[in-house]
Amino acid sequence: MFSNSLARILSLSIVFVASFFSQVAAQQKVNTSEYHQKLVNFQQLLQSGQLDQGIELLDDLIQHYPDSSEAYYAKSLVYGQMGDLASSLALAKDAIRLKPKDLTYNNHLLGLYKSTGDGDSIVKTLNNLLEYYPNNSMILREKILMLNASEKPEEALQVYDDAIKAIGESDTLDMVKAEVLVDMGRFKDAKVLLEKWYNRQSQIREVYGTLAFVHNKLGQKKEAVRVVENGLTVTKNDLLYLDLADVYITQKNSRLAFEALKSAFNSESIPYPEKHRVMMQISASPAMLTLPQKQDLANALVLKYPRIAENYNFKADILWQQVQLAEAKSLYLTSLGINPSQADTWRKLLNVELAANQLKEAIMHGQEALIHFPDNAILFYFTGVAYYMDHNTAEARKYLEAALNYSEQETDFVKSMIYGSLGDLYHELDMIKVSDAAYQEAIALDSTNATALNNVAYYWSLRKKNLDQAAEYAKQATTIDPESKTFMDTYAWVLFQQGKYAEAQIWLEKALKGVQPTAVVLEHYGDILSKQGKTKLAVAQWEKALNLAAGDKSVDIDKLKQKIREKKYVE
């Protein structure tokens, strides 16, 4: 979980790029002041989050020094940071073309292949390296791991056997064999293998972490904790705090897991990418820690690494979950100030502003985001929604239709959201046929789009059209979101239009339970009661609706008054 004991996954982090180029600046064979200065400038741009300018500088560096493998490598890292894995892969291959034996470059390439799930290319790269380093235990280790990850455990064990024959006893390879045995469910065999190195006080941190995992699997909880604590004493490797957190999480002891994670996050020896990876896992798991515990860990990252934009995102995400919208917004803005090339952070900022009904600011930031990402369908979508909520239908249409135009590479879920919002917009523009078509497309793309199901069902009920289909859609919406009072009201109103008044009353009363009702819902309740001959109760609901109806454009006040005056339902 938290521990990353066996897979050396490359982190495409700014920290690594800057650190690497600091070394290159000191060691570069091309000892020209111009080259050195460009390296310094590149590092400064990267540290300030100016990735686009950094890439321009690297392009210039490559043009003047075409054999500079470091420049290709660094550019690959930057593209990886930006999520462009295809470009990152091509540049990594260029670096290796210039220095095929370089382990750093090859490790980076392996990390990219792991990110894309290209197992065949990983094995090919490892085999290429083994030609240069035939008995390198670390490369053999990676090959064993890759074969195991490819569900070829027997082949992995054969590589292990061949390697041991060639190089002799190895704690590194025994460690990997133990991992294969664990994946095969052979916990007792793994325990025997690991205890040999545990008793010899191996300096390999993974020995302790994996042995603790095995103890946990065998129900030996105290032994699991003891193993990791001894490992911390023997190896002085703070990464074992992550293994300790794993042990406590497995034992459902979130308090001690949190304490172990705090020790890891405050450690000077654990590299930032490890902490970032763990924070990503914590953020993605609602039940792993409490929100205050997550907040403490995010605070630790912000304080320790104040120039890394993603740390502010972690903290903002947690504040958003706590409905602290102003604080979350401030942190997203800070993050974007460090690095504006974060499309998802712009999306989150717009989401927060929409939730806070700060529509003008959402529009302004949406337009700013689109300067950086001019073909981003999701940013067009949220900007269009902001315009729609601000009652600017002309601009809303422009942005939402642009979102649709740029959505070809998006998921069906995203496309469904766009079509659903276009359905709402077109209905408001009285483009009824186009609105219905947009809703139907939204539902075809994502049958769980409850809002689209609800809205088209409601509009059909108002027009007394497709009532059977409307009832099916409305009921489906209440199944998807059984807590939505709006969806309950819609289903009740569709049932009313079908003449199913008793059933409509049941659903409408569900919609009224435990909430402050709107004028529309109360009017509907009165209509349903009136159709069942419950005139006195109906008039009481209409009167309540009238008291709430001032300024509500969805209520026909004259018709409502007529119902009260005539004491009957009026079409």
Buried (B, 14 or more C-beta within 10 A) or exposed (E): BBBBBBEBBBBBBBBBBBBBBEEBBEEBEEEEEEBBEBBEBBBBBBBBBBBEBBBEBBEEBBEBBEEBBBBBBBBBBBBBBBBBBEBBBBBBBBBBEBBBEBBBBBBBBBBBBBBEEBBEBBBEBBEBBBEEEEEBBBBBBBBBBBBBBBEBBEBBBEBBEEBBEEBEEBBBBBBBBBBBBBBBEBBEBBBEBBBEBBEEEBEBBBBBBBBBBBBBBBEBBEBBBEBBBBBBEBBEBBBBBBBBBBBBBBBEBBEBBBBBBBBBBBBEEBBBBBBBBBBEEBBEEEEBBEEEBBBBBBBBBBEBBEEBBBBBBBBBBBBBBEEBBEBBBBBBBBBBEBBBBBBEBBBBBBBBBBBBEBBEBBBBBBEBBBEBBEEBBBBBBBBBBBBBBBEBBEBBBBBBBBBBEBBEEBEBEBBBBBBBBBBBBBBBBEBEEBBBBBBBBBBBBBBBBBBBBBBBBBBBBEEEEBBEBBBBBBBBBBEBBEEBBBBBBBBBBBBBBBEBBEBBBBBBEBBBEEEEBBBBBBBBBBBBBBBEEBBEBBBBBBBBBBEBBEEBEEBBEEEBBEBBEEEBBBE
